[in-house]
């Protein structure tokens, strides 16, 4: 848990196969298949099915999907790569799912998302997060990073 009561720190990295400029373009224009929605000024909002694959990528026992809104801020150059503010929340039954807010960094060899999320359910939610939910949060963030990388590779082809 972070020093801010009720929030949990999340930091996940994934290898980058695409060119960082292609990722920046996808972040600016939106990945194919993501439905753009009206967002607050300066951000783009997408309706997305966030995914969590149980059993890992190789085993793939089952995949859970949850409709969510992903908000992406302006892409800014930073230290040879790019950085963008990013957040997501459930599109329906929002009080039952975590809300995340943070930054996405694009480097030459990796994508990283880091920030804070609020597990649902107050103190009981924090206990559940320590037991199980943090694994789900990390898995969902990994899926999002891989999806952005995949979209950038496809867009550059």
PyMOL commands that set and color helices and strands:
alter all, ss='L'
color gray80, all
select helices_A, chain A and resi 20-29+56-59+94-96+122-156
alter helices_A, ss='H'
color red, helices_A
select strands_A, chain A and resi 8-15+35-37+44-54+62-72+76-78+81-90+99-106+110-118
alter strands_A, ss='S'
color yellow, strands_A
deselect
rebuild
show_as cartoon
